[in-house]
Amino acid sequence: MIGIIDYGMGNLFSVSKALERLDVPYKMGDRPEKIEDCDGYILPGVGAFPDAMKALEEHGFIPFIKEKAAMGVPIYGICLGMQLLFEASEEGGETEGLGLFPGKIVRFPGVDEQGRKYKVPHMGWNKLDIHQPDQPLMTDVGNDYVYFVHSFVVQTEDESILYATADYHLDVPAIIGRDQLVASQFHPEKSGKPGMQLLENFCKVMVKQ
């Protein structure tokens, strides 16, 4: 059973429909006690980092997520849900994150190294550059195109957590992970075949149901 963490800022409908297409049992919960007994968790996210951290705190999910991660329970963060796993974000002022991965969330500069301006947010289909194809999450996921919509990007010096990147005027961490904690900057449920493959790998390979 997959638990979908509902703290009021996730795209729950599209995630739940994707799991239904994969025939994966799930339940949603807006409090930890409602999904305490699940085998793995999805942390979705849409919106602003400070609002999301505040909502997680109000719903009691900050200690819950940290505890589950420490226990080695599989967790998949999606979009803003991925960014929340890092130490901090500069969005709306410096805000502390969950601190489960090293790094900070910063705004796309909007200007490349040659001084040329580019569009922010990063919106559209970009090709994955796979760094760690042998990870369980990456089984049968190739250098395919997936769909991004974000104005802020992960900045980390720990290359060991980079499962895949994408090029948008800089190397964008697209899929990250360490052990049972994984995440993607893009929405897998909106990214066609490779996205659905990622969700299937998480739910049916990483999670022991």
Secondary structure, 3 states (H helix, E strand, C coil): CEEEECCCCCCHHHHHHHHHHCCCCEEEECCHHHCCCCCEEEECCCCCHHHHHHHHHHCCHHHHHHHHHHHCCCEEEECHHHHCCEEEECCCCCEECCCCEEEEEEECCCECCCCCECCCCEEEEEEEEECCCCCHHHCCCCCCEEEEEECEEEECCCHHHEEEEEECCCEEEEEEEECCEEEECCCHHHCHHHHHHHHHHHHHHHCCC
